[in-house]
């Protein structure tokens, strides 16, 4: 798979305190988008899945632009629906029926950001003028879950909201969400005492995950499902590891090229920029790949028994937490160990009880269980 992210704009109506994209009045032009589209298709093979995401800022601020760019993609001579996936990442404040119908008709997956119930969502995700966003986002959750066959929700957690994660899962489930991605703010000031809570918090999540299975309502919860898939395949495969700048790229509104959307920053061409779509191919020699985490004084990945099951290779997470592509933070190390343990315990218990429930995970499609359940529910 190749993953490309188009930052249609860096304008945003929210000011989430942990956002890694700088806010500015920049909007992608159609000529720049066309060059990016040509580049994406020219640099992918017929047997490759091409994952194209619309990102921001808030991309739905430029909904007309999104529609036009999607049209150019889906009418490109090299476009093939069977191998091209489209998605849009939104903060959930601008959703309406027109948008829902467009996404449905053009097979564009909706990925929403919602950190949890109002007291969690409003803690770090507010409008630019300070107003709370939860009320609007909850309405979007309900409308999206009712009108679209698949809705992905990304919930970011910090030290202040770590213990709220089990309640966040319940909250999203009550609003019809079955595809839940839990991601820590790796740049937050995580402490040793936070790491000490991980076994208990993740353990509660594992028990919820199992309870959903037992009630014939499976949920995809990234913290559990992704690790079960890795356990079954005996570690992350080469193609799953960080490939930023080669098989993964992000484009700023001006067409500046970055190895990952989380490294776009101000998007103006400095920092992690590896080229510009107007001036030729990216300079891949400038990309530092995080495939072999370095030793550190606190711990050593090379001697860790679960290193093959750990996301120690995620270059952007490493950089945002330690300032180096190949240096893992103490919190990420603790989080990975806790999630691997919980996933293994959950897998063992459910496999003994039901048997064969994780065939999709072995095939590399851990989200299929909940997707199948959702389709049956809609039918």
Secondary structure, DSSP 8 states (H G I E B T S, - for coil): -EEEEEE-BS--SB--TT--B---S-B--HHHHHHHHHHHHHTS-TTS-EEEEEESS-GGGGHHHHHHHHHHHHTSTT--TTTEEEEEEE-SSS--HHHHHHHHHTTEEEEEE--SSHHHHHHH-BBTTS-B-HHHHHHHHHHHHHH-S-EEEEEEE-TTTGGGHHHHHHHHHHTT--EEEEEE-TTS---HHHHTTHHHHHHHHHHHHHHHHHTT---EEHHHHHHHHHHHTTS--GGGS--BTTTEEEE-TT-EEESSGGG-BT-SS-TTEEEETTSSS--GGG----SS----SS--GGG-TTGGGS-TT-HHHHHHHHSSTT---HHHHHHHHHHHHHHHHHHHHHHHHTSSTTHHHHTT-TTHHHHHHHHHHH-
